[in-house]
Amino acid sequence: MDIFPISLKLQQQPCLIVGGGRIAYRKAVLLAKAGAQLTVCSPEIEDDLLSLVNQTQGQYLNSVYHESVYQENAIALRQFRLVIAATNDKAVNQAVFEACEAENVLVNSVDDPPHCRFMVPAIIDRSPLVISVASNGTSPVLSRQIRTQLESSIPHGMGKLAEFSGQWRAAVKAKIVNPDERRIFWEDLYASPLKEQVFNDNLTEANRLIEQALLEWKQPKGEVYLVGAGPGDPELLTLKALRLMQQADVVIYDRLVSQPIMDLCRRDAEKIYVGKARSNHAVPQEGINALLVKYASEGKRVCRLKGGDPFIFGRGGEEIQELFAAGVAFQVVPGITAASGCSAYAGIPLTHRDYAQSVRFLTGHLKEGSPELPWNELVYQNQTLVLYMGLVGLEKICEKLIAYGQRPDMPVALVSKGTTPEQKVVVGTLADIASKVSEYQIQAPTLTIIGDVVSLREQLQWHERG
């Protein structure tokens, strides 16, 4: 994050605009709406801008910008809360910036990011609710487009709801002392019929509903959300997964959950890493189970975030068995499993009328140095095999399949870090794919796809082309 967003209270605060044209006017309108007192310095000024200056009981300095102009008018630059340089002269804008920097005054030079100490974002005004979109000056047009999209999805009544909530904030705080519980109260309230009552100006009923909710309030019981995060691309999350991730008090996450997905979790949630790598388990499974029970028993909403789908080689069943035994409420949110996500992004259909009428998901974990799989059932021409966690034992798996009758030239694909920007796909055969692991520096997490469908990749791959 290159910028730190803040909301300034500017009621009756002096603000300076250098420039008197249309751009200066647009900035002045925003400052005036926020209650600022405007001073404008410019040899010429538009009538609309001058009117705004007068409305805010400000001052117009009829002069080209130079530092002595403030001395002549008994004004110190440091008296202004912020300054906006809105001229068409870059040298003037730079001079304003340097003068403000020397006085530690916040300054913005319009369309000149290097000479800005703050940016003016694209604004969605639902006062007292104000939403801003900023791009650190790199793409103001994009910020405005995003604002337009948000405008259509945020009801105008949200401002009324914010004002209504503010009127009840002290009473709710007095009744519910614990801030985590108080947040849950408000979240539940906003999901209730109260919101529509406020939108429709039926405040008598809205007040009755919140009074009733406070009267009936009880300490919330904990719950665990077992959420599949998918194979890595955050856009593959389900809507339900995203909603629960953003309301959880605690997030307990695995190694395969990508950072972009973690960034979508509630910012102030406690985050606990319990990832497992080969021969390196940050927290053993029994410890993970105990953490889930512990935090839920404390009344927390716990998001157990797993890569892929929690019920496909994710040990999700073991975890909810423990929760059931402890009497902890839980719900399961499926995710896109690595097999379907990685194969799709690699351009390999797992089934195809001409090549494969069935698909099998297998774990390639070694036990006592050898994979234990039903080899006779796996040697079938019109079938796709998908191996999870099979990179370490890949050579032995290929040898076993060939030994049990599978043809050595059967196509094989390795999809490493599938669906992420680091995705790498290597194609070979049962006879040579193991040798390509070191040649192409393939690392976990890697999915192995075995079957004639792999031959379709050259024609159907789309992700790399995009």
GIQUI-V272471 format. One record per helix or strand. SS is the DSSP state (hx for helix, st for strand). FROM is the first residue (numbers start at 0). TO is the last residue. If there is no record, write none. Layout:
ss=SS from=FROM to=TO
ss=SS from=FROM to=TO
This chain:
ss=st from=13 to=17
ss=hx from=21 to=32
ss=st from=36 to=40
ss=hx from=46 to=54
ss=st from=58 to=60
ss=hx from=67 to=71
ss=hx from=76 to=78
ss=st from=81 to=84
ss=hx from=89 to=102
ss=st from=105 to=108
ss=hx from=112 to=114
ss=st from=121 to=125
ss=st from=128 to=132
ss=hx from=139 to=152
ss=hx from=157 to=174
ss=hx from=178 to=189
ss=hx from=193 to=198
ss=hx from=202 to=214
ss=st from=222 to=227
ss=st from=229 to=229
ss=hx from=233 to=235
ss=hx from=238 to=246
ss=st from=249 to=252
ss=hx from=258 to=261
ss=st from=269 to=272
ss=st from=275 to=276
ss=st from=279 to=280
ss=hx from=284 to=296
ss=st from=300 to=305
ss=st from=307 to=307
ss=hx from=315 to=324
ss=st from=328 to=332
ss=hx from=337 to=345
ss=st from=351 to=351
ss=st from=355 to=355
ss=st from=357 to=362
ss=st from=366 to=366
ss=st from=369 to=369
ss=hx from=374 to=377
ss=st from=382 to=387
ss=hx from=393 to=402
ss=st from=410 to=415
ss=st from=423 to=428
ss=hx from=434 to=438
ss=st from=445 to=449
ss=hx from=451 to=459
